[in-house]
Amino acid sequence: MNPRGPARRRNWRCKECPSAAAGEHHPAPAASAGGYPGSPYFKTTIAGTDRALAEAEDAELVAVPAFTGAPEQLWLIDRLTDGRCRIMPKAVPNSREPLALSAVGSSFATPAGFAPRSDKQRWNLKTP
């Protein structure tokens, strides 16, 4: 483990992903979903399934049966000045607060307000 904070390799977990595949999430640009120049919105699917990660009304990660392109299923991956990434949902149902994925322990993430000085919301994404 990185002594400066959690280093991650595309292995976000959600409370509704109890299988072994829960550690294998694959972000890919979502066609026609928008985004910013050089940073499209991404869909994140669970390896070996059609299930996709999404934000729920209680601001928690959930797995939905299939990717539909709904705003709560889209993710923005911002490159930060230190080279790590901030992962933010496009929308969170019933919330106006911008949230970013925040590490909880060594194998779980939950959305939280972005804290620029926290290593918990800085992710190292690497191609397997």
Number of C-alpha atoms within 10 A of each C-alpha: 8 7 6 9 15 20 18 19 15 18 17 23 23 20 13 13 18 10 7 8 14 19 19 17 21 17 19 13 17 18 11 9 16 14 17 9 6 6 13 20 25 24 26 24 24 23 15 9 10 12 18 23 29 27 24 17 13 12 17 17 25 20 23 19 12 14 18 12 16 12 16 19 28 29 29 21 21 18 16 12 7 7 12 17 18 23 20 23 24 21 21 22 12 10 11 8 11 14 22 24 24 25 23 13 9 11 14 16 21 19 22 18 13 19 13 11 8 11 15 22 27 28 25 14 18 8 6 5
